[in-house]
Amino acid sequence: MPDEVWGTLPARVREETDRQVLRDALMPAVLVLVRHGVPLYDAQLAVHARYERLGDRVTRRPEPPLDIETLAVRAAEASGQVMEIAAAWDGDTVHDWFVDLVAVTRDPPGRAPLTTITWSAAERRLGGDRGRRHPAAVLAERLGGELAARIGVPFRFDSPDDPGGDLPAVQPPKTR
């Protein structure tokens, strides 16, 4: 969306879009424009341009942690006994494919989210040390494996080279 089109939008729409961008709420900013009749693709381009224009004024959300110490603390805080560390693909239109690391628990059975590994965060962390594989998968295997070894549980990533693979179902604890 060129600047001249941006200027034709009502002031309240531009102000609300910028308010969302300044708080690093990308999709809500896009939705402001879409609700005003701007086609989705154009809305995404406009919001991207607003991010660039507002630059350092944007209050960026902190990225999810990618250090073993923080992940170990999060796993220890899970309600229930951690049975394994698991990784699974997820995705959206903003971040493309990413990997969620979770602690799978029993008593009660569930999943405690540990972190989300995006392409961009993995690229920064790995610095090109990934071969031809998706950087989020490479980093998930490294972090998940190291964390699992640290806390003495297995690590599982059923589809590291297949974005869209499902997280394994939580298995009920075996009774004796």
Secondary structure, DSSP 8 states (H G I E B T S, - for coil): --HHHHTTS-HHHHHHHHHHHHTT-HHHHHHHHHHTT--HHHHHHHHHHHHHHHGGGS---------HHHHHHHHHTSSSEEEEEEEEEEEETTTEEEEEEEEEEETTTEEEEEEEEEHHHHHHHHTTTTTTS-HHHHHHHHHHHHHHHHHT--EE-S-TTSTT------------
